[in-house]
Amino acid sequence: MFNRLMAHDAAIVARGLLLLLLIIFIGVGVAEHQLAGLTQKSEGSMFFHIGRSKEYRYSVYLFGQGAQLKCLYQVGTISNAGRDLFIKIADKYFVVPTQVEYDMGNFYYWANLWRRQFSDEACKTKQSIQQHMLIVKPIIEKNCDKAVKQAKYYYQKVLDFSGI
């Protein structure tokens, strides 16, 4: 009766849910900003925040609701060193990068090469079309003039025949 979702379908559902959460976050932020403006409160509206005091009390603020947590037993440590966040839990380290870098040099090289090739081919094609038009233009003009003369001739014949 119940079929399991395919991986592709599950990914689509997950993306949809993440997009829904993002839209909700943005909507709540905009609403809070407007309410802060209407009530003459500070301009710094905040709809999500996690902070820590010196006594290792953690405060969490989400959608207007706040909570405070205090550490009773140390389970692990979190430290920040430059571009990485180190999490140590039970003698195991997890590294979470806080700044992600991409080397786009290779992509830019190929994109620029493709753009130059495309521009060169477009210029060559334009010149080729212009050369062909120099040959074809007199023929087209001659045939158009001939067609206009024939149309005028037959129009005059129709007028003469109808007696107008």
Order of alpha helices (4+ residues) and beta strands (2+ residues): alpha-beta-beta-beta-beta-beta-beta-alpha
